[in-house]
Amino acid sequence: MRGPQLSLEAAFAAAMTGFGPFERAPRLAVAVSGGPDSLALMLLADGWARAWSGRVLALTVDHGLRPEAAAEAQQVAAWARARGIDHQILIAAQPPDATGSGGLQAAARALRYRLLTDACTAAGILHLLTGHHQEDQAETLLLRLQRGSGLSGLAGIAACQSLSDLRLLRPLLAVPKQALEDFCAGQGLAPIRDPSNLSPAFARVRWRALMAGAEAPFLAARLAETAARLNSARAVLEGLADAWLLRWVTPLPWGLARLPIAALADGAEEVRWRALARLCAWAGGTAYPPRFEGLQGLLARLQADDRPRDAITLGGTLWVRSGRALWIGREHAALSPPLALPGGAKSARWDGRFSATAPEEGWFLAGLGAAETARLRRSPALKRPQTWGAAMLAQTPAALLAGIPAFQRLDCPAFVPHLSKMPGLSPRLFATPLRPLVAGGERGS
């Protein structure tokens, strides 16, 4: 028998307690499109934060896809200001590119999260909340079931996801959409309706319509409960992958990783490929790993008896066998362009992996490249290494050295952070991968 139903405010507070502990006077960012789910989330988060002497920053993204979006963002700003909530509009420099895999919706989602996380980083906010609700969870389960996803996919949307700079929190995953609609109506708000949410051109919308007329076994609540149970199983496996990574992997400060070939035979295959997925995202500067088929192929090739001589590429990373070790790093051809460093301030994230500071303008952060790699390998620092780091770089395959970060300027050769002796006040490198190598897994709802 179910217990008494909690009020929406109490259910939200219970979910936030599960995400704790928070800092004193917590600061939360909330993604607010103006729809009923995100509007309700903004108000609930504001009430919760004020009770803890904290503040909320509402963030609205204008993707540049619809002419009405600018006015809608201003409406959300007006609603927030009327309630004493800080608000910021994030405008995309150019609309999302719909030609990649996943189409327009996937491209818009990637752009949205990049703008949101960058805004949180700039504001020093550690927690970003999104308004995914029970029906979103159920639709995600159906979509991934259609694609033949494994456990990770069928576990649906994680309630808590750790990135390098912040946590993504989704406290409404157990809340029905109608409850959020009713809450907004009770607050006197008429939410904005995005017409794309009704277009049958999108698979999610077609599943939503089918689910609305389904019989009891397929109701959103049951599907969301199933996803929650699978999410708990996923968290256990992610914890085992964390333990595998901590046992076997040696991360280096240049975005490289090394592990013994023997590790590829340790533990269950399900755990190994999850660990390799985490390595791929970490080394490749992405928030999400490649598809399962690519990871399966990678593991099969790495375990093959023929021991391929050439580097294996996957998701912008290189995997190179050298003796009894496997080395992982960034593919030079996939690196981001050189980043000009602002003098006296921390830079934006470069290549999804690093940020830096420089004492003055004129410095760039870029990949070392083939020519500088050849010079580095001839240098006394690697010929006669005096430190552990230099010894590790001396062992690193040349193909991987080309993709490590280096500081460059026009009047001197490239400098490798944590290795080269640099003149005067030196630039400093900070590891800021989009996805941490070990993050304790993802928590379900």
LINQUI-V307987 format. One record per run of one state. SS is the DSSP state (H for helix, E for strand, C for the rest). FROM is the first residue (numbers start at 0). TO is the last residue. If there is no record, write none. Layout:
BEGIN
ss->SS from->FROM to->TO
ss->SS from->FROM to->TO
END
This chain:
BEGIN
ss->C from->0 to->6
ss->H from->7 to->18
ss->C from->19 to->25
ss->E from->26 to->30
ss->C from->31 to->34
ss->H from->35 to->50
ss->C from->51 to->53
ss->E from->54 to->61
ss->C from->62 to->67
ss->H from->68 to->81
ss->C from->82 to->84
ss->E from->85 to->90
ss->C from->91 to->101
ss->H from->102 to->122
ss->C from->123 to->125
ss->E from->126 to->128
ss->C from->129 to->132
ss->H from->133 to->145
ss->C from->146 to->149
ss->H from->150 to->153
ss->C from->154 to->158
ss->E from->159 to->161
ss->C from->162 to->165
ss->E from->166 to->168
ss->C from->169 to->175
ss->H from->176 to->185
ss->C from->186 to->193
ss->H from->194 to->197
ss->C from->198 to->201
ss->H from->202 to->211
ss->C from->212 to->214
ss->H from->215 to->217
ss->C from->218 to->218
ss->H from->219 to->247
ss->C from->248 to->248
ss->E from->249 to->250
ss->C from->251 to->255
ss->E from->256 to->259
ss->H from->260 to->264
ss->C from->265 to->267
ss->H from->268 to->283
ss->C from->284 to->290
ss->H from->291 to->302
ss->C from->303 to->310
ss->E from->311 to->313
ss->C from->314 to->315
ss->E from->316 to->321
ss->C from->322 to->323
ss->E from->324 to->329
ss->C from->330 to->330
ss->H from->331 to->333
ss->C from->334 to->337
ss->E from->338 to->339
ss->C from->340 to->341
ss->E from->342 to->342
ss->C from->343 to->344
ss->E from->345 to->345
ss->C from->346 to->348
ss->E from->349 to->349
ss->C from->350 to->352
ss->E from->353 to->357
ss->C from->358 to->362
ss->E from->363 to->366
ss->C from->367 to->367
ss->H from->368 to->377
ss->C from->378 to->378
ss->H from->379 to->382
ss->C from->383 to->386
ss->H from->387 to->394
ss->C from->395 to->396
ss->H from->397 to->400
ss->C from->401 to->403
ss->E from->404 to->408
ss->C from->409 to->410
ss->E from->411 to->414
ss->C from->415 to->426
ss->E from->427 to->430
ss->C from->431 to->441
ss->E from->442 to->442
ss->C from->443 to->444
END
